[in-house]
Amino acid sequence: MNEKTKELLVDRMTENLVVLRAKLGITQAELADIAGMSRQTILAIEKKQRTMTWNTFLSLLFIFSVNKNTEALLKLFEILTDELIDYITVKK
């Protein structure tokens, strides 16, 4: 997966973070606690004052992909794409 594709996925997650978090019914502080980061980081990303890192993206992807309320939204928002699934799937 190239850097441009990663940036596109990060941008999509950033654009939809408030909606995804609201769909789970959790606060910024609760999401930050689950993801192992500060509430200020989540706030800054949501306000687009801080760029989401790829590591943060993957952490949030994991949280939202294992919750039935948000998994379908990840696909709808074209965040959880076939290309991303292929990229993160370990093949033996």
Secondary structure, 3 states (H helix, E strand, C coil): CCHHHHHHHHHHHHHHHHHHHHHHCCCHHHHHHHHCCCHHHHHHHHCCCCCCCHHHHHHHHHHHHCCHHHHHHHHHCCCCCHHHHHHHCCCC
